[in-house]
């Protein structure tokens, strides 16, 4: 029955993915197709298409892809059970990696290559997933108005002296949920809930937009302070958008305490993978220097692999101490984080 299911999948497969950036590698002679891998991905970046094509060219393994929201993919894999065609699950949030763990859909992978390339804090303790890229959630401020005195931590954002100065995106953002979940893990529910209420009291306007629009709002002086992901800020490092970036100052929060909160994209091999060997091979490929530069570079994230530098736009933001809180600690508190945001009326 499983073979019939896979055959049906093949008949509607998205097939070989194109759109590869022209490089010297593209001139290599392709290896004959000898197998396949079915990727269930919540990443939606054009660069990934080039990676799939390059992997096929190097190994002869054809990549079939299904894209959807991470939670929907987790539910789909669980519902498909032993007949699932999924070989590899990819997501862009630590909490979703934890949910995949809890759903029991990922299998441990023993790989010397992954152990050597990916730092321990960016791997699941049971080797069920690895991080592919990371990004930091930082404080930005309007440079013309000066660096806000007394603002060095996430917790400081709730101080009454910042009343009417903060703009934020909705609490439904996975980035804000993960941040508050990390604060629950570090400080407890009572402190995290009080922080959410304190920040709401300091809003300059109701939550709206996304990180990009809030960066523009701070640069324009519509508000003084916001929280954004590093890769959104790096997107303004272009001749056309440089004026916005030049108007922004940045703070990496909690450098004297827990470190700046980071989130990650990551991937794991599905427990029922029909093409497990190919899935492991692809996971190892994604940890290679060339693949890491593609994965992180297109979206201005930090590569997860050791020794791989981020883009110049990301490097220009500066170095920082990162919070090393395990993904499981973030994931298990996310549901409570949503409840605390709702209680604080952070819409």
C-alpha positions, 0 to 999 in steps of 0.5 A: 500500500505504501508503494501505491501511495508513493506512486500516486505522489510521484504522479503529482510531484512538483518534480525537479525544481529549477531557478538556480543562480548561474555559478561555475557549479552549474557547469558541472556535469550532472549525475544521473538521477538515481533516487528521490527525496520528499521534502515538506517545507515551511521555508518559502525562499527562492534560494532554496530552489537553487539548493534543491537543484544543486543537490540533485546535480551533485548526488543524482537524488531528485527533490520533490517538495510540498510547501505549507505552514509548519503546523499544517505540515506536522499535522499532515505527517502525523495523519499520514502515519506510516504511509507518509511520503515525507522524508524531511521536515523543514521549518522556520521556528524553534517552537515548531521544531519542538512541536514536531518532537512532541508529535513524534514525527522525527527520528534521531540521526547519528551523523559525524558530519552534522555533529562536527559542523553544527554547534551543540546548542543548535542541535536537538539533544536526541539528534532529531533536528538541526538548526539551519540558520538563526536570527536575533530579535533586537531593539531598534531606536530612532537615532536622531532622538538619541539612545533611550537611557536605561534601555538595555534589556527586553525587560526594560521595555516595560519601564514607565519612562517609555510610555507612548514611545513603542510600536510593535507588530501583533502578538500573533507573530511567531517571533513575539510568541517565541520571545515571550516563551523564552522570558517565561522560561527565564523569569517565570509566568508572573514576570513575563505576564507583567512585562507584556502588560507593561509594554502594552501600556507603553505603546505609541499606537495599536500593534500593526504591520510587520518588522519592516513597517515598524523599522520604517516607522521608527526611522520616520519618528512615528515612534521611538522604539521597536523590536525586530529581527536582525534579517529585516534590518539587514534588508535595508542595507541597499543604496535605495533603502540606506536612508532608513537604515542610517536613521536607526540605532540598535541594541542587542538586549540582555548582554549582561544577563541571558543574552539576546533571544535568537530563533532558528530555521531547522530540519529533521528526518521524518521517522517513517521516511521512505528514503531515509538515506537520501534524507540524511544525505540532504541534511548533511548537504544543508550543513555544508559551507556552500549550502549554508551561504545560500540558506543564510545569505538570501535572507540575511540570517546567521549560518548555523554551521561553524566557521561560515560568515554571514552577509556583510549587511548582517556582520555590520550589525555587530557581534553579540552574546546569544541566548542559548535556551534550548528550543524545547524550553521555548516550544513548551511555553508558547501556548502560555505565552499566547494566553499572557499576550491575550490577558495583556490585551496585546492585540 
